[in-house]
Amino acid sequence: MGLVETLVAAPGLLVYDESSITEQSPVQLYEPFKELIASAREEVLIATAYLIPDQEFVDLLAQLVDRGVRVVVLTNSLATNNHTVAHTGYRHWRRRVLETGIELYESRQDAQSMGEYTVPPTVSGRMGYHSKAVVVDRERSFVGSPNIDPRSMILNAEVGFFVDSPVLAEQVAYLVERDIRPQNAWRVTIDEDGEIRWTGNPKTLTRQPARGFLQRVTEFFVNLLPLKGLA
């Protein structure tokens, strides 16, 4: 009954990629996904577990910022990422994404909002961000399976809902805004000396947050590999 009471009735569009994807198959989801973001007049909130954009997507974000659109992106930090290789791909793009002028946030492994994502009797020792959503102008939203990375947008068969509903958009926006608060995420910026910084409550870090020394070492060596599609 509680679930029924929270449902929002609104016009929407279900879009999905064909399951038998080949090099000749059209990518059906990525184009309307980008078109939704490009249509923003005032604000775009993006939540994605993995952020490995291509140059076209980075240019899209830059164009929005140049138009005066507030662009917020929330993704995993090294500490909350469950795939070190995926984080390494993101690391290659992080500075370029920041240089567009967007607000970039990385989830904290000790996020206070962790309790919102667990159901008793399960207990989690750390946060791992898995949401995939977009909110445009607090009017339209997208919720689906794809991350912003080459595998999701080009190779995988993904599915998502495009919904025209200010009510739902406000609900999704609330969740993103909650998860970018200083107690839940690091605000990633470039300081006056050109160094990347991670600011949260109550401190600022001079190197990316990690779960420990072993994870840092692993990420360092993965970063040395000539992995295709990282940049």
N, C-alpha and C positions, 0 to 999 in steps of 0.2 A: 504493500500500500504506500509506503514511504517513497518508493521509486516512482510510482505513478504520479504522486503529488508534485514531483520535481520536474516532470516532463514538460517540454516547451513545444507547442504546436506552431510550425512555421514552414514556409516554402523552402525547399532545399533541392539540391541536385547531387545524386550519387554518381561519382566518376571513378572508373577503375581501369587499370591496364589489363590487356589480354594476358591470359596465363601462358600462352604459347609465344613468348617473346622471342624474336629473332632479330638479326641486324636490319631486316626490312620492315619489321613491325613498327607502327607508329607509337610514340610515347604519348599516351593520352592524358595523363594526370599532370605532368610537369608544366605544360603550357597554361592551362587554366589556373594552376597554382600561382605561377608568376604573374598572370594577368590580374588576379585578385590583389596581390601585393602592389602591383603597379598602379592600381586604381585609387590608392589611398589619397585622401585630401589633407588629413590632419595627423593621423597616427597609425602605426602598424606595430603590433605586438607579435613576436614570433617565438615559439617554444619548440625546440628540437633537441633530441638526445644527442645526435651527431651533427656537427656543422662542418662540412667540407664542401664549400661552394665552388662553382666555376667562376671564371672572370665575368661572364655575363650576369650572374647573380650579384656579384660584388658591385658591378656597374649599376645594376638596378637599385641597390641600396643607396649608392652614392647619389643617383638622380633624385631619389625621394628626399634625401637630406637637403640637397640643393634647392628643392622646392619648398623647404620649410616643414617637411613632414617629420614628426617624431618617430624614430625607428628604434625599437627595443628588441634585442635578441637575447634569449636565455638558453644556455646549453650546459653540458657537463664540463666540469673541471677535470684535470687528470685524476684528482682524488675520488671523484664520483663516477668516472667513466669505467665501464666494464670491458672495454676493448682498448688496450694501449695503442694498437695500430691506428684505430680510428682517431684517437686523440692526437697522434702524431700528424695525421693528415690535416686535422684542424689547426694544429700549431703552425703549420706552414702558411696558413691563410690568416691567422689571427691578427697580425699587424696590419695587413691590407684591409681587413674588415674594419678595424678600429680607425684607420685613416679615412674611411668614408664619413666619419662623424656620428655613427650610431652609438646607442647605449648598449654596451655588451656586458653580460653577466654570466658568471659560471657558478653552478650549484655547489653548495658546501656539503661536505660529507657529514658535518655535525648540524645540519639545518634544523632549526626549531620546528619547522613544518613537517618533519619526518613522520610525526604521529598521525598526520592527516592521510598518509599513504599506507598505513599498516592497519590490519584488522586483527584484533585479538582472536586466538592466542599467539599469532605470529609476532615475532620481534625482530627488528632489523638493527644491525650494529652500525650501519652507515647509510647515508642517502645515496641513491642512484637514480638520476633523473631520466624519465622515459617518455615524457609527454611529447606530442606532435600536434601543434595547433597554431593557428594564425587568427588574429582579430584585426579587422580593418575599420577604423573610424567608429568603433563601438557600435557598428551597425551590422556588419557581416563577419562571418567566421568560417574557419575551416578546421575540421577535426578528422584525422585519419591515421593511416599507418606509416606514411613515408617520413624519413628524415631528410634533411637537406644535405645529401651526399650523392655521389655518382651512382652508387649501387642502388639506392632507393629510387632515384629519379630516372635512371636509364635502364638498369638491368632487371630490377625486381618487378614483380607484378604487385602493385600497391592499390589501395582503395581509400577513398575519403569522401566526406560530405561537405559540400558548400552550402551554407545556410544563411538565409536573409532574415535575421531576427535580432533587433536591438536587445531583446531580453536575454537571449542566449549569449550574444556577444558580450554583454556586461558580465554575465556569469563566468565566462571563460577569461575575460580580462581581469576579473577579480583574482582568479587563481594565479595568473601570470604575475600580477602586481604583488600578490602575497609572496610568491616564490622568489622575487627579486629584492625583497627587503634585506637589509644588511645582516640580519641574523640568519638568513636563508641562502644568500648568494654573495659572491664576490663581485664587486663592480670593477671591471677591467678597463684600465685607462693607460694612456701614454703620458709620462710626466714631461717636464720642461727639458730634461736631458735626453729625451727620446727613449727612456726605459719604460718597460711595461710594468704596471703595478696592479695589485689586487687589494681592494679596499673593502673591508667588512666591519662588522661590529665585534670587538672594539679596536681592531688593528689593521695595519696595511702591510702586505707582504711584498718582498722584493723579488721573489721567485714563485713560480706557480705552485699552488697547493698540491700536495701529494699524500698518499697514505703512508709513505715511509721511504727509507733509503732504497730498498730493493725496487720499488716501483719507479723511483727516479732513475736508477741505473738501467732498468729495462727500457724505459722510454728514451733514454739517451742513446742506447745502442740501436733501437728501432729507428730512431731519427736519422741514423747514419746510412740506413739501407736505401738503395735507389728504387723506392716503391713508385710504381706508375700511378699517376693521377693525384699525387699529393700537392702539386703546385702547377 
